[in-house]
Amino acid sequence: MAHKVFLEGGPDDLPERVASVETPGEDLKIPHRGGYEHFKETPKREDTAEGTLRVYEWWERTEIAE
């Protein structure tokens, strides 16, 4: 079962700020503009239109290897 999380930080042009993770606590990797935006779980919570969600904070970007 997927769990919804709120994405904090990273590029301003991310299309969505709510994402799904299969296993809470695992890092999340979002494909974006030819690379990946990486997010890590935090103890914070964010009130959203979809309820109170755990916050995942941006920590790095990696390029997609060609």
Residue pairs with C-beta under 8 A, 6 or more apart in sequence:
1 22
2 20
2 21
2 22
3 20
3 21
3 22
3 24
3 54
4 18
4 19
4 20
4 50
4 51
4 53
5 18
5 19
5 20
5 21
5 24
5 28
5 39
5 41
5 53
5 54
5 55
5 56
6 17
6 18
6 46
6 48
6 53
6 54
6 55
6 56
7 14
7 16
7 17
7 18
7 19
7 28
7 30
7 39
7 55
7 56
7 58
8 17
8 39
8 42
8 44
8 46
8 55
8 56
8 57
8 58
9 39
9 57
9 58
9 59
10 30
10 37
10 39
10 58
10 61
11 32
11 33
11 37
11 61
13 33
14 30
14 32
14 37
17 48
18 48
18 50
18 53
19 28
19 30
19 39
19 56
21 28
21 56
24 41
24 54
25 41
26 41
27 38
27 39
27 40
27 41
28 38
28 39
28 40
28 56
29 36
29 37
29 38
29 39
30 36
30 37
30 38
30 39
31 64
34 63
34 64
35 61
35 62
35 63
35 64
36 61
36 62
36 64
37 58
37 61
38 58
38 59
38 60
38 61
38 62
39 56
39 57
39 58
39 59
40 56
40 57
40 59
41 54
41 55
41 56
42 54
42 55
42 56
42 57
44 54
44 55
44 57
45 52
45 53
45 54
45 55
46 52
46 53
46 55
